[in-house]
Amino acid sequence: MTHKRLLDCCNSDFQAMDRAALLYAIRASEGRVMVSESIAVTQPLLNSVTNAELAASQGADIILVNMFDSENPRIMGMPAGTPPEQMLHELQRLTGRIIGVNLEAVDPRFSTEHDDLWKMNPGRAATPENAHRLIGMGAKIIVLTGNPNNGVSNQALGDAVKSIRAAVGEKVVIVSGKMHGAGVVSESGSSIISEDDVEWFAKQGADIVLLPAPGTVPGMSLERVSRLVDTAHRHGALAMTAIGTSQEGADISTIRQIALWSKMAGADLHHIGDTGYMGVALPENILAYSIAIRGVRHTYNRIARSVHR
């Protein structure tokens, strides 16, 4: 396919994209790619419309699905009768967006038993088997990260990147990193990730390193995040800043500030999290973030462009 900026791509482009074309499209967009995360298992904000469709309507380019069980595929709000193995393909068809899915790299040293919403199950583990299943279902991006209290460490993330890359080769874009401590207190706050961790993720095969956006995690200043982004770029990886601290439910002025800080830090992709209330960011914040990093022209183009193009 012809290489295009992701900004200019339509649904048929997204369907045809392989890993190389997707990475080119992101790089060529120069820090103007909007990623919105949604939770698969919670009641959608609009009841009969998936949170992914709602996020797409506000300007998201990439939909990241959290808590999607590859062994028992389910996304609340999807049309009744959708075959489980077609769940992600159907979500891509409905939204006209690139679909990514989270897998979690739990470190046995830090794993805990709890009954929170985020409780782990085998279908969400960062294993080659689950990665293969997700690729078969239509995922073009796999994000290795962690939900609260699940005990995900940087060591486990890097090991998972290596094993999954070896198993799937060039079939999928791999992202690695944490938005918060994910149950490892020693890797929280300003210790959440180091330049050495960023370099190691890249060397294990990560295409994109995930970092907390400036202002979202204590100690993650504009200057610190800028250094981490520079490290990722020096080692051939892209960088995605993320809001994973429920600030996706903050006021619009806070969102705009985080957006501009992330842009100044050098982010190639901008992520907004899934718990504005519960399940997706506040829709107005997705829109405000998108407009802050690329203006109304590109935002409205993404919103208005038909999924049939």
DADA-V535914 format. One record per backbone hydrogen bond with DSSP energy under -1.0 kcal/mol. CO is the residue of the C=O (numbers start at 1). NH is the residue of the N-H. If there is no record, write none. Layout:
co=<CO/CO>
nh=<NH/NH>
This chain:
co=<5/6/10/11/12/13/18/19/20/21/22/23/24/25/26/27/33/34/34/35/36/38/40/44/46/50/51/52/53/55/55/56/61/62/63/64/65/66/75/79/83/84/86/87/88/89/90/91/92/98/99/99/100/101/103/104/104/107/107/116/121/122/123/124/125/127/128/129/130/131/132/133/134/140/141/142/143/144/145/147/151/153/154/155/156/157/158/159/160/161/162/163/164/165/168/173/174/174/175/176/181/182/182/184/188/189/194/195/196/197/198/199/200/201/207/208/209/211/213/217/219/220/221/222/223/224/225/226/227/228/229/230/231/232/233/238/239/239/240/241/242/246/247/248/251/252/253/254/255/256/257/258/259/260/261/262/263/269/270/272/274/279/280/282/282/283/284/285/286/287/288/289/290/291/295/296/297/298/299/300/301/306>
nh=<8/9/14/15/16/17/22/23/24/25/26/27/28/6/29/30/270/61/62/272/64/66/76/47/48/54/55/56/57/58/60/59/98/36/100/38/102/40/78/82/86/87/90/91/92/93/94/95/96/63/140/141/65/143/145/106/126/110/111/119/124/125/70/104/127/131/132/133/134/135/136/137/139/173/101/175/103/177/105/150/107/157/158/159/160/161/162/163/164/165/166/167/168/169/171/142/207/208/144/210/184/151/152/187/191/192/198/199/200/201/202/203/204/206/238/176/240/242/216/220/221/215/225/226/227/228/229/230/231/232/233/234/235/237/236/209/268/269/211/271/213/249/250/282/255/256/257/258/259/260/261/262/263/264/265/267/266/241/35/37/279/39/276/285/286/287/288/289/290/291/292/293/294/295/299/300/301/302/303/304/305/309>
